[in-house]
Amino acid sequence: MSENRIRLLIRAKVEAGLLPAGPNRETYGRRGGTGTCSCCDTAIGALEVEYEVHFFSGQMLLVHMNCYRIWREEWTGIRPSLAPERCEKRGPEVVSRML
């Protein structure tokens, strides 16, 4: 999946409230292979870096290293210009269309 597509998916999930839109409490990195990325919904391979992200609310996410970077950029408002692809704020149905 292209970085632009991942960014749009993460943006849609943040806007729909499916991903947190704020700072996390702790982040741990390790070898992947234990689950599915909460940001892009693909498996985290054994040869990839997996981040375990904990929030003050008690919520925990597993994410790819690159997805974590994009997620942080999205909720902090640092959004590099995108290709012509657009994402409208419409809630969970946007996320399902992105898949």
N, C-alpha and C positions, 0 to 999 in steps of 0.2 A: 504494500500500500504506500502511495506517495506521501511525502511529508505534508503537502497541502491537504490531502484527504484526511490524514490523521488529525491535523490541526482543526479542520472543519468539524470532524466528529467530536473531538474534545470540546471545542467551543459550544457545540450544540448540547452536549451533556452538561457542561457547566451552566449554560443558560437555562436548561430544563431542570436543574437541581439534582441531576443524577451523579455529578461529581462535585466535590466541595469547591467553593469559590473563596478560599481563604487559606491562611498559613497552616502548616502542619506542625505537630509537636515534635516528632522524631522521624528520621529516615534512616533505614539500614539498607546497605547494599550487599548482595551475595550472588553466587552462581544461580542462574535460573533453572527452570525445569520443574517448578513446583505448582504452577497455576496459569491462569489466564489473566492477561493485562486488563485492568479495570478501565483503562482509557481507550484502547483500540480493539478490545475483545478478541485478540488473537493469543495463541499460546506463547508463553515465554520459554524459549528453547534452553536446553542445558548449557549451551555455549554462549548464552547471552547474560548480561547483567540484569538482575531483577532487583527492584527497589521495593521494600516494604515500608509503606508510608502510614504513620499513625497520627491521628488527629485528637484534639482536645476533647471532642465529643465521644471518643472511644472507637470511632470508625477506623478501619484499616483497609488500605488498598495495596494490591500488588500491581506493579507497573514496570514496563520497559524503561531503561535509563533515558532513552530519547523521548518517550511519551511523558515522563516526569518533567523534563525540560520544557516541552511544549505546554503541558498543563500549567506550569508555573508562569510561563509567559502569558498565557491566556487569562488567568485570573488576576494577574498584576497589570494587565492592559498593554503589555509589550507585544504587539502583533505585527510581525513583518508583513509587508504587502504580499497578497496572495495572487495566484493565477486567477483567471476569470471565474472560477468556481465561487459560488456565493452560498451563504447559509442564512436563512431567515429564522428569527426567534419565534418558534411555534411550539416548543415543548417536546415531549417524548416522540411524537410522530416524526420529527425531523431526524432524530437518532435512528429510528427504524428504517427511514429512507436511505440513510447513509450506509447501512449495512448492505 
